[in-house]
Amino acid sequence: MSDEPSITRGNQSAVVIGASVGAIEALTAILPALPATFLLPVLVVVHIPPDRKTILPELFASRCHLPVKEAEDKEPIRAGTIYFAPANYHLLVEPDFLLSLSNDEPVLYSRPAIDVLFESAADAYGSDLTGVILTGASADGAQGLKAIVANGGSAIVQDPATAEGTAMPTAAIESSPAARILPPDRIAAALLEACISES
Amino acid sequence: MKSDVAITEDLELQLLLDAIYRKYHYDFREYSPASLKRRLTQARTNFACESLSQLQHRVLHEPGFLPQLLPFLTVQVSEMFRDPSYFLSLRRQVIPHLMTYPSLKVWVAGCSTGEELYSLAILFREEGLENRTIFYATDINTDALARAEAGVYEQDRIALFTENHRRSGGKSSLSDYYTAAYGRAVFDKSLRARTVFSDHSLVSDAVFAETQLVSCRNVLIYFKRELQDRAIGLFSDSLVRKGFLGLGSKESLRFSSRASDFTEFDREERIYQKTAGL
């Protein structure tokens, strides 16, 4: 596998991140710390109000070494790229590693929902997936993280003691006891390890 | 590496969709599998089936089961004047072009329970175009079509519809168009007097009319790229030269092989215009 070019590497493994209240602060400790050489795609769902636009891609594009964009429907997933789910749509990974958007009902009052991304990514990537649950005030993501672990992937949860919203990381730890529990400033390093062990 | 469970479920999903197609000719085989699988997992729970194969067994052996399953296969989430800025753009940018035609045909493709249709009918009435327009409202789900034709919505959705209508540049009050009764809003049947409701599949059916405007929002996202291309091809074939195509706020022609049939008319609102040369 190591002789494969990096572009296809990214088609086979990925990082998914879910965050809610307090997301910007937590993500700021993680995404800008990923180096330009980071090979995995990073798919991010943040609970945002259902307005037409989210400022998250612009906000992080200026802070990150990796390209950052809003996910588009049927877009091929590229290595070393950070994708944010748009407002008012769920983000999913198709089995052939295209991104999909959906207008299905909100899950736990959220659209985009973390569970929807995580469960579809768990199906597509299997064991080559790392799921990260950050700060938040709902239980969204707990089922998705459990699905990632059930499919052989890895789980990381923000230490609730460092989180603005403790409910989401607490629910995730409960559903996935095997998860590594880390403060945000150590999560980027853990993702780098995952990236290196994948390649 | 994919898990064995995921591989098995992918296979079961394909077999289920094959069974539905071969027995009932509803073709979901070119739908995006990720959200389809999610909705079928809900159906599994709803019908207390342990696997997609069990759902398939019931589809094949229980008459009357498929109609119960269909709502899980098609998505029926909409609202009136959803994305008000889309309707504002139709009103301000597209209507002046449509004014120049003596008669108009508008196709609401994948109309589901009719919210988009009534929005357009109200907009066309406000802009004085209703009397020269025929609307075609099509969907594969005949139950949804029947609800579209009834035009009855829960009262608790009306506040949102009203606010959307106002933001779309509405020139009248939404309450002019419905009567409230028993927690429901019953829309005036004159709004659909010029509408043809029809069972039509973007997967297998052909073009049926020459149109000036096609509005098909949040339908293509459920399709794989090849099926998206087919649907966009139908829209292109149906539209007159310089006719208009409106898509959902996160849909675009960017990844489509038929993209060159159209130019961007309002990029932000995902309104396209068929090129003059075709």
HADDOCK unambig.tbl for C-alpha pairs under 7 A between the chains (distance, minus, plus):
assign (segid A and resid 72 and name CA) (segid B and resid 250 and name CA) 6.90 0.50 0.50
assign (segid A and resid 73 and name CA) (segid B and resid 221 and name CA) 6.38 0.50 0.50
assign (segid A and resid 73 and name CA) (segid B and resid 251 and name CA) 6.63 0.50 0.50
assign (segid A and resid 74 and name CA) (segid B and resid 225 and name CA) 6.89 0.50 0.50
assign (segid A and resid 92 and name CA) (segid B and resid 34 and name CA) 6.57 0.50 0.50
assign (segid A and resid 93 and name CA) (segid B and resid 34 and name CA) 6.64 0.50 0.50
assign (segid A and resid 94 and name CA) (segid B and resid 33 and name CA) 6.58 0.50 0.50
assign (segid A and resid 94 and name CA) (segid B and resid 34 and name CA) 5.24 0.50 0.50
assign (segid A and resid 100 and name CA) (segid B and resid 221 and name CA) 6.84 0.50 0.50
assign (segid A and resid 101 and name CA) (segid B and resid 221 and name CA) 6.10 0.50 0.50
assign (segid A and resid 102 and name CA) (segid B and resid 221 and name CA) 6.33 0.50 0.50
assign (segid A and resid 102 and name CA) (segid B and resid 222 and name CA) 6.89 0.50 0.50
assign (segid A and resid 103 and name CA) (segid B and resid 77 and name CA) 6.93 0.50 0.50
assign (segid A and resid 103 and name CA) (segid B and resid 218 and name CA) 6.87 0.50 0.50
assign (segid A and resid 104 and name CA) (segid B and resid 75 and name CA) 6.48 0.50 0.50
assign (segid A and resid 104 and name CA) (segid B and resid 77 and name CA) 6.60 0.50 0.50
assign (segid A and resid 105 and name CA) (segid B and resid 77 and name CA) 6.87 0.50 0.50
assign (segid A and resid 120 and name CA) (segid B and resid 34 and name CA) 5.99 0.50 0.50
assign (segid A and resid 123 and name CA) (segid B and resid 2 and name CA) 6.69 0.50 0.50
assign (segid A and resid 123 and name CA) (segid B and resid 6 and name CA) 5.44 0.50 0.50
assign (segid A and resid 124 and name CA) (segid B and resid 2 and name CA) 6.43 0.50 0.50
assign (segid A and resid 125 and name CA) (segid B and resid 1 and name CA) 6.07 0.50 0.50
assign (segid A and resid 125 and name CA) (segid B and resid 2 and name CA) 5.66 0.50 0.50
assign (segid A and resid 126 and name CA) (segid B and resid 1 and name CA) 4.99 0.50 0.50
assign (segid A and resid 126 and name CA) (segid B and resid 2 and name CA) 3.94 0.50 0.50
assign (segid A and resid 126 and name CA) (segid B and resid 3 and name CA) 5.27 0.50 0.50
assign (segid A and resid 127 and name CA) (segid B and resid 1 and name CA) 5.12 0.50 0.50
assign (segid A and resid 127 and name CA) (segid B and resid 2 and name CA) 6.39 0.50 0.50
assign (segid A and resid 128 and name CA) (segid B and resid 1 and name CA) 5.82 0.50 0.50
assign (segid A and resid 151 and name CA) (segid B and resid 3 and name CA) 5.33 0.50 0.50
